[in-house]
Amino acid sequence: MSALPLETYFEADETERFTPYSYAAIVPQRGETYAAQAADIAEQIRRQFKGSGRKIVRQTVFLRDAERLDEVAALFAQNFGDSLPLTAYVAQAPADGSLLTAEIAAVSVADAQVRRISPQLTTVSHNGITFVHTHADAFQNGRAPRENSYADTRAVLEENLALLKQGGARLDQVFRTWFYMGSIVAPDSRAADHEQRYKELNRARTDVFGDTRFLESSLKTQPAFDVYPASTGIGMGGEDIALGTTALLTERRDVYTLPLENPRQTPAFDYARHYSPESPKFARAMAVIYDDTADVYVSGTASITASETQHIGNTAKQTEETLLNIATLISADNFAASGFPGYGATLGELAAVRAYVKHAADHETVRAVCERQLPGVPVVYTIGDVCRDDLLVELEAVAHIRKAV
């Protein structure tokens, strides 16, 4: 994980005031136990946020041991009390050897209003736009596993629908999703045909999405391809499944959503059936464009061109290929080809990145490539299984882009 202190990220953000958003990757600086590291993370956050005029929208806490999830959730509740923000607990080991690490997304409260409706639901409003953030866990509150991974995925999707409704949103207004699945590439031992768990996730997602026409009211023009949210589908420890989403609410007619596909890649929803009987239903990236700003949410991205894995067995080359895919997605040429000239960014202008590394031994290789190509960008490095056996790394990202004048 990046060794930059928490303060550095926010100081860098002060140079740009066109967006209220800030991001940080938080590494515990001391402690050998979960309790000590959780307390240290909380103290870093309190120290940096006190009097800062910022508020955390959501935080994602990554932990080494899946069976300690309830303990970690209790520790964070104890350390934060009533100020605990929307928090997702993900059983992925921090790649640097820590027990815990955290990624936070925050906003300036002078520019945005944050409303925590429940532990699983937060809204952020500014400039006539509201973002609804949710996090649902299939096994929350001690519920027993269901009959198979298809049923588990449907359950978490349906729980998320209820959360969206509580926040005043609908499924078709969702533009970003995160699926975290235990043993993602393993066969489902609870299913009659022992199908791969990720393929069952895709089947459940397809069934719940049905004929939903995503973001139709906020598209400037209907693209020539199907529209789905940007998404990450990534492995974690245990056999749990969790889902985070963000939806867009606005009555403004000058706020647009822009699904971005990559000219180097086949759209995931058009993949051949041998990858998954029901294709993964997501866009390569989704931009929300307003007030000459594009907030870009890059889906989980890997070393794939067309639909084939590249550089099998070479972690450094796969990381470079993945970054090239992201650079292509957020480029000015891709925005212009998608009907929004004047936007575009380089890799160095990304606001935040997550790096999911399949094998712990490859962490330093991935980190070296990222630090070379992403100087100063907060990066969280975790150990997470990618949805193909031959993929060694997956990256996702956020960018906030100011239109060129």
N, C-alpha and C positions, 0 to 999 in steps of 0.2 A: 504494500500500500504506500501511497505517497507519504513522504516524511514531513511535508510542509505542515506547520502548525495551523490550527483552526483559524486563527486571526488572519493569516496570510490570504486565505481565500476571500474573506469579506473585504479586506483592504483592497484587493485587486478589483472586486466588483464595484467599488466606489468610483472608479474611473468611468463607468458607464451608467447613466441614470435613465436610460430609455425603458428599462424593465425593472419591476420591483423584486425579481427573483434572485436568490443567492443559493449556492450549493456548497457542501463541504463533506469531506471524508474524514471521519474521526477515528483515530487510533488511540487506544488506551496507552497512557504514558507510564503507568505503574500498576502493580497488582498481579498476583499469580492465581487468583481465584475469580470465579464469575462475580461474586459479590464485590470484590475490590475493583475489578475492571468496569463493572456497571457503574459503580460510584464515581470512578474517575471520568468516564464519558459524561455522566450527568454534571459533574463539576466543571468540565471543560465547557459544556453548553451554557451553564449558568453564568460562568465568568465572561464568556464572549457575548451573551445576549443581554446581560444586565444593562439597562439604559441604552441599548443599541437602536431601539425603534424597529426591531425585527421580531417576527414570530415564526416558529416552525409550523409549516403546513403539514408535512408528513416526515416520518423518519423510518428507515428500514434498518433493523438490527440483525446482523448476521452472527450466528453462533456455531461453535464447533460440533456440539453434541445434540442430536435431534431429541434425545430423551430428556434433555435439560430445558426444553422450551418453556414449559410452565414455570419452572424456577426462574428463568431469565425474565419472563413477563412479570412475575411478582416483584423481582428486584427493580425493574424499571418503574413499576407502579409505586414502589416504596420510595425510590429516589426522586421521582418527579411529582408525586402527589397529584393534586388537582390540575397541575400544569402539564401533565403527560399529553403529548400530541398524538394524533393518529399514528400508530406504530405497527409496522409489519415485522414479525419475527420469522426469519428465514433460516432454516437449518443448513447453512453452507459455511464451511470452515473458513475463517479469514486466512488468506494465503500467506500472511507474514508470520503465522504461528500463534497469534493472539487467540484468546478464547472468544472474544467479541470484537466487533467493529460496527460502526454506524455510518450511514449516509443520511444527510439531512437536506431538505429543501425548505427554504424560508422565504418570507416576503417582508418588504417594508410595510409596517402598519400605517405609515402616512399615506401610502398609495393603495393599500388593499385592506379589506376587512376579512378576518379569519373567524369562522364560527365552527366550533367543535360540537356537533350535534350528539354524537355518541362516541364510544371508544373506536368504532369502526367507520365513522362517517364525519367528514369535515368539508366545509365549503369555503371558498375564497372568492371574494367579489371585488372587482375594480373596473372602472370605466364602463359600467353597464354590462359587464360580463361576469358570470359566475362559473367557477370550476367546482365540480362535485367529486370529491375523492373518497373512495371506499377501499376497505380491505376485508375480505371474507375468508374464513378458514373452515374447511369441511368438518374437522374434528374438534371444533372449539367447544369449550365448556364440558370437556370430558365425554363427548358423544362417541359411541363405538363406531369403528369402520363399517362402511356399508358393504354391499355384496361384491362389488368390483370397482375398478378404476373408472369405468364409464359412469356408474351410479354416483361415485364420489364427485366426479367432475360436474355432472348435472346438478348435484346438491349445492356445490359451491357457486355455480352460475345462478341458480335460483335464489340462493341466499343473497347474492349480489344484486339481483333484480329488486328484491325487497329493500335493500339499502338505498339503491338509486331512487326508488319511489319515495322513500322517507326524505331524501334530499331534494325532491321535486324534479327528478330527472327520469329519463327513459333509456332503454337499451340503445335505441337508434341514435342517442346523443353521445354515446361513449366513443372517444377517439383514441384511448390508450388503455391497454390491458397488460397485466403481468400474471402469468400462470407459473406457479412454483409446484413441482411435482416430485415427490419422493420416488426413487428408483425409476426414473423416467424412461430409460431404454430397456428395462427388464420386462420379461413376459409377466402378464398379470396372472398370478397363481390362483386368484379367486374367480377368474373368468373361465367359462367352459372350453374355449378354444385357445386359452393362454396367449392371446394377442398382446403385442407390445403395449405397455401402458401409455406411451405418448400417442400411439395411433388411436387408442380408446379416448384419450383427451380430445383429439381432433374430431372424432365421431360425435362425442357429446357436444362440443362447441358448435359443430355444424347443425346438429339437431336443435339446439337452443336458439341459435341465431336464426334458423329457419329462413324466411323470406324478408327479414328485416332490411330495410333500405337505410343504411347508416348515413347520417349527417346530410341527408338530402336537402334540408332547408338552408344549410350553410355552404353548400358547394356553389362556386361561382359559375361553373359549367359542369355538366355531367361528363366524367371521363369515359374513355372507350373501354374501361375495365371495371370490374366489380369493386365496390368500396367497402373496406373493412377497417376496423381500428388498427393502429400500430400495436405491436404486441411482442412480448418475450415469453417463450415457453422454455423453462430451464429446470434442470434436475436439482434435487436437494436430498438430504438424508432422511431416513425413515420412509414411511409410506403415506404421509399426509399429502393434501393438496390445498393450496391457498390461491386466492385470486385478488389482485388489486386492480382498480379501474379509475379512470378520470373521464368525466363527462362535461360537455360544454352547454351552458344555458345562456341565451341572450336574445333580446328582442331587436338588437341593432341589425340593420341591413348591410352594414359595411364590415361585418366580421365574417371571415371565410375560413373554412377548413379545406386543406389541400392534401389529398393522398399522393404520396410520392412513390413511384416505382423506380427501379434501378435499371438503366439500359444495359448493364452488364449481366443482369440476372433475369431469369424467368420469374414472374410473380409467384409467390408461394402458393396462392390459391389455384394456380394452374399446374402445379406439380403433377407428374405422372403418378398413377395409382400404386406403383411399386414402392414409392416412398411412404404413402399412407393411403388406405382406401378412401378416406375422406381427407382432402387436402387441408393444410393449415390455412385457416381463414384470417389472414392479416395483411396489412399494407406494410411495405418496407419502411415507410416513415409517414408521419402525419404532421402537417404544419397548421397552426392556428394563426391567422393573419389579421391584424387590426392595427390602426394608428401607425402605419408604416413600419410595423414590427412583425416578424414571423417567429413564433415559438415553435421549434421543430423537435419532434419526439421520434428518435430513430429506434426502430425495433431491434430486437436481438439479431445480430448480423454476424455471419461467419465467412469462412474461406470457400465461397461458392460462386462460380460463374455459370451462366445459364442455370442449370439445376444440379451441376456436378461439383463434388468436393474437389478442391485443388490442394496441391502440396501435401499429399498424404504422408504422415509421419514426420513432417517438418514444422515444428511449432513456430519458429521465427517467421518462416514464409507465410504460414497461415495467418499469423497476426498482421503481417504487412498487407496481405490480400484483403483481410477484413477491413483494415483501415482505408484501403483504397476504395472498397465498396462504400464505406461511409462518406469518404470525401466526394465520391461521385453523386451520392444521394443529396448532399447539402450544397452542391456546387451551383454557381450562378447559371451555368448552362442548363442544369436540370430544372431549376426554377423557371427559367425562361421558356424551356420546352413545355413546361406544365402550365404556362399562361400567366406567370408572375415574374416578369423581367424586373431587374433591379435588386432582387434578393440573392442571397448566396453567402456562403462562409467557407473558411478553410478549417482544417482539423485543429489548428491552434486556437481557433475562436470557439471551440466547443465549451459549454458551461460545465458539463459533468459527464463522466463516463463510468460505466461498470464493466469490469473484465471478469468473465466467468472462465476459469481455467480448469480443464478436465483433470489433469494430474498435478499434484502439488510440486513435483520435481520440475515442472515447466514454468513455475511462477516467475522466477528471475528472468527467464528468456522473454516471456510476455511483457514483463515490466520494463525491461531494457528497450524493447521496441516502442512501447507506449511513451516512455519518458523521452525518447528521441523525437517522436512525432507529435507529442501532446505536451509541450513544455508548459508548466504552470496550471494545467487542467487537473481538478480534483478527480482522482481515479480510485474506485474501490476494487480491490482484487480479492475474489473469493474462489473457493474450490467448488465447482458445480458441474454436473454431468450435462453435456450438450446432447441434442436430440438425435445425432448420428454417431455411430461408433467411431468413424474416421475423422470427426471434427474434434480438434484439440482445444479450441478457444472460441468464445463468443463475446461480442462487445455490443453494448447499447449506449445511447448517448442522448444528450439534450443540448440544443443550441438556441440562443436568442439572437436574432439577426435584425439589424437595422437596415431599412431600405436605402440603397445608394442614391445620392442626390447628384 
